[in-house]
Amino acid sequence: MGRRFAHPFLPALSRELAVPLASVQNVMALNAGIGLFSPLFGPLSDRYGRKPVMIGTLLLMSAAALIGALMPRFTVFAVVVLIFGLSKMIYDPAMQAAVGERVPYHRRALAIGATELSWAGSLFIVAPLAGFLLARYGIAALFLAFAALAFVSAVVVWLFLPSDQRAGTTTTTGRPAQPLWQVFREHPAARAIVGYSLLLSMANEIFFINYGAWMQDTFGLELAVLGVATTVIALAEMMGEGAVMAIADRVGKRRMALAGALLASAMYALLPPAASSLPIALGGVFLMFLGFEIAIVASIPLFTEVVPHARGVVMSSNMAAHSLGRLTGAVLGAALFRAGDSLLLTGAVAMLVGLGSAFILRRYLHEPEVEAV
C-alpha cells in the first residue's frame, strides 16, 4: 500500500514539500526501478525464514513512515519512499515463497490470487485515505497513518502466520541459501522464468508508455476524462485476479498464464487499427490488461514450484525481471512511438515481444508432477 499512495497526489505532495513536481516524480521513478536489486535480497528468506523477513520488512516500513511523520521534509520523504520500495521488494518474494510452502499446489492459484487482489484493491483504500489526510492534516498525518497500518500488519503476520519450522513443510529455514548464480546454472527453468517475465512486462510497457498520448491524440480526451477512462485498467486487473482465483487451479496455471499472454499480445497489435471509437478503445484496453494480469498472476504459483528449495531466490529474480522489463519497455516504446508517429508500429513490436514471452512459457516451463494438467 505504501508504494501506491503517491501517484494520484504528486502535485499536492510537491506543494506540501515545497519542491518542483519533477523532483517528486524523480523519486517515484527511482522507487519503481528499485526492484532491479531484488535478487540481492532474495536469499534472506531462504536463509532466515519467511516469517521473520516479512515481519522485519513491515517494521522497517513502520519505522520509516514514523520518521517521515516527525520530519516532513523532501529529503526525508525521498528516503522514506525508497525504503517503502525496498521493503516491498523484500517482502513480496518472501510472502510468495511462504505461500508456496504452506499451500498445496492444487490450491495455490487461489491463495496467490487473493494476495494479488488485495494489492490491487489497496488503492481503493489508500486513495481516499491519502486524499483526506493530505487535504486536512498534511503529509505528516499521512505517514503517521502508514506507520500505524504497517505496524498492525506486522502484528497480524506475527500472530497468524505459522512459523517456518513446521512439520510437513518444505521450508529451507536454517539451511545455507543457494547462491543466485548456482540456482540459474543448475535449473534452466529458473532462467526461463526471468525470460518470460522480462518479455511479458516489456511488451506491456512498450504499449502502455504511449497510452495516454495515443488516447488524447486519437479521441481528444482531457486529462480528467482520461483519468476516469483509465479506471478500466483497475477493473481489468481485479477481474483477472478473480479469474485466476476461480479457475486456474482447475484448468492449470501454465495454461491460463499462456492464454493471458496470448490475449494481451493480440490486443497490442489489434487495438490501434481497430479503435474507431472510444468505447471500442476502452474495451480493447480492458482485454489487454485482463490478459496481462492473468499472465502475471497465474504464473506466480507455477514459479513457486520450479525450484522449491530456493523459492526466495527465484521469486526475487522474477520481480527483478518485471522491473527490468518495464524499464526497457518504457525506453523502447517511447522511441518506437517517435519513429512511427503512430501506435501501429509500437503495437506490432509489443505483440512480437509478447509472443516471445508466450513461447518461453510454452517451450521451457511446465506444470510440476504434483499436478498434471
ABEGO torsion letter per residue (X at the ends): XAAAAAAAAAAAAAAAAGBBAAAAAAAAAAAAAAAAAAAAAAAAAAAAEAAAAAAAAAAAAAAAAAAAAABBBAAAAAAAAAAAAAAAAAAAAAAAAAAAAABBAAAAAAAAAAAAAAAAAAAAAAAAAAAAAAAAAEAAAAAAAAAAAAAAAAAAAAAABBBABBBGBABABGBBBBBAAAAAAABAAAAAAAAAAAAAAAAAAAAAAAAAAAAAAAAGBBAAAAAAAAAAAAAAAAAAAAAAAAAAAAAEAAAAAAAAAAAAAAAAAAAAAABABAAAAAAAAAAAAAAAAAAAAAAAAAAAAABAAAAAAAAAAAAAAAAAAAAAAAAAAAAAAAAAGBAAAAAAAAAAAAAAAAAAAAAABBBBAABBX
